Amino acid sequence: MKEKKVLSNKEKTREMTILAMFIAIIALLGLVPAPWGTTWGFFRIVGTVEATIIHIPVLIGAALMGKRFGIYLGLAFGIISNIAAFIYGSPLFYYPWVAILPRFIFGFLIVYVVNFALKIFPTKSIALFISFFVLSLIHTIITLSLLYTVFPMVFELPFNLETLEYFIFTWIFLIGFPWVQFLEAVAAGIIGSVIVIRLAKDFGIRKYMTKTELDKFDSDQQ
């Protein structure tokens, strides 16, 4: 049976500081207005089509600090999205099971998917890229699936097959999915993997280091 590591007060303070830093980044991206008319975490591509990078700090924080961080950051992402919906008038995300639940599930899954990818792909950066890419698509699929539960209510439409078809072909395929979400997933894979590999050396996260980096890290600790 694996023993649970007991953290010192210094380590707990460090973790809380890092967590607060990541939550602050998510809040900045999700709430603070940007010059281009949305928040800093959204980028308008064409018309009403927007891509987001807000999920990337959640991926990075969970990959570096573990499952507990993933859950906390996923919840922070969801709560901030829920608050932003009221500030910026996004009625589809007024409902907690649409704004918060997908982000909680997303945060919970990160470490499991990353660890699985690390077992399959020998190159750390490739494993991180693929896992972040897949996780981004999972997040999108869960969010869109739950989005339909409020779509008819928000637009005062009946819950029937015709409304579902309208939702799928107009709101998903024409307004942005899948090509925008593909771009989001690629961005998450590239940006997230580069940052995690770089910060792993500073954070002492051994599973992302090469043998040469591990040898140097161990010698520096002596």
Phi, psi and omega in degrees: 000130182284129180280140179282130181287130177266121182274144175284167178301323179295317180292322178296319179296319179298315180297317180296323179294315179296317178300314179299323179296315180293320178296322178297320178296316179297318179296318178300312182292326187269338188241329187278126181296144178250162182300335183274009171102348175244198174271173183294342181269357180238140179232119180285126181267307176201135179058237179263005182280124181232147173247149182238152174239010186295333182285344185294316176300329177294315178299314182295312181298316180292319180296324182278321192248352173108179187299319181300318177296319179301317179294312180299314183289325175297317177295318178299316177302314181293315181295317178295322177296321179295316178296315181298328180299321179285324181290316187256006174070058175244083189299336178295336182253017173292337189265127185302326182288347175264317184278322189258313186303313180298325181287326175296313179298316178304310180297323180294325186279341191305307184297321180296316180292318179297313180297322177295317180295323180295331178284331184271316185256123184292331180274122185301315183295323178292318179299317179292317179301310183294316181295319178292322177298311181295317180298322178297319178291322177299315179301317180295315182297316180296315181298314181294324179297317180283336179299325181294336181293339179247345182306310180296325180293314183297320184258012176053053179243154178286151173280090179213180184295324181296318178294320178298317179297319178298317179298314184292309189276331180267304187283336180262297187285319183280322185277343178173323183273138011260354191290324178293317179295328175296317177297319177300317182293319178296316178299316179298318180296315183287305184296313183297314182294320180297315183291318180297314179300320181290314183285338181303325180292321180286326182275348182072034179272101191293328186292346178258001182265149172282170180299319179298316180294322178295316179298317179293319180297316181294322180291326178291332181282342183280000000 
